[in-house]
Amino acid sequence: MIYSNTNLKLKFKEFLKEKISSLQTKPVLNIIQIGSDLASSKYVEIKQKIGLEIGVEVLIQHYQETPDRKEIQEIIEFSKANRQGLIFQLPVPIEFLDLVQNTPFQTDVDLLGLGSLKLWEKGYLPPTIGACDLILKEILEIKDEEFKAWSMVSDFDEFIKSKLDFSDKLVGVVGQGVLVGGPLLVYLKNRQATIISMNKFTKNPQTLSKQTDILLCGAGSPELINKNWLNPHAVIIDAATSEAENKLVGDVDLKNIFETNLLCPSPGGVGSITVLYLFYNLFKLNLD
């Protein structure tokens, strides 16, 4: 079964529009993009579109060539001084990674800076992890009646803030990257999951992943995951996006999973919810 994020996306967007309209000052998100990565450019377009729809001003600084470092630092300082959100659209050239890591936590809606621990402690989640959290809540409600308590018919703010308990779940994570795999391990540990973490050096990863109740994919390896990796009754969240044959694809081979699996696909699943969660973090920063 393929999960559709339509219900979640509509409710989340309406929630954000209402919350943002209540603010005295219109929130601003600054995006720094260096280069022309296809997936990155697509995500920048989505962020700009959704920002317009919910009342956020999105300012894009797109550099085709390597920019002057001082200019980037000035954008960072301006964002901090004016309480504006700031993200670096990854990937960035290696010589700018230290600027990403030193993004002030007051502007760091992506939670990629070294100071983001302060935001984790206050209940913030990186946007991709927040998206996985919300999607899992909805999927587990569909799959298992014990999760009816998370029904989004009730207050959406409570839905976002509620915490899943994975103490009885074996959860697999494919990939250990900075955007998906690494933060997912922190998130799952905080929710008492038993975790199997796999990377490209893991021996017999298929044997391990077949044991999992939930499989979270963030390897960035096109159509890596198929029936050989899957428990037939597993919930699968594909949070990876990469380019293959001039199109965007995820880690999961959609044509080669079990009919009994419940899959959130990529593209079309996590991506747009991730963008909305980014703006949710921006809204929260405007309140702090």
Secondary structure, DSSP 8 states (H G I E B T S, - for coil): -B---HHHHHHHHHHHHHHHHTSSS--EEEEEEES--HHHHHHHHHHHHHHHHHT-EEEEEEESS---HHHHHHHHHHHHHTT-EEEEES---GGGHHHHHT--TTTBTT--SGGGHHHHHTT---HHHHHHHHHHHHHHHHH-GGGGGG-TTS-HHHHHH-----TT-EEEEE---TTTHHHHHHHHHHTT-EEEEE-TT-SSHHHHHTT-SEEEE----TT-B-GGG--TT-EEEE---EEETTEEE-SB-TTSS-TT-EEE-TTTTHHHHHHHHHHHHHHHHHH-
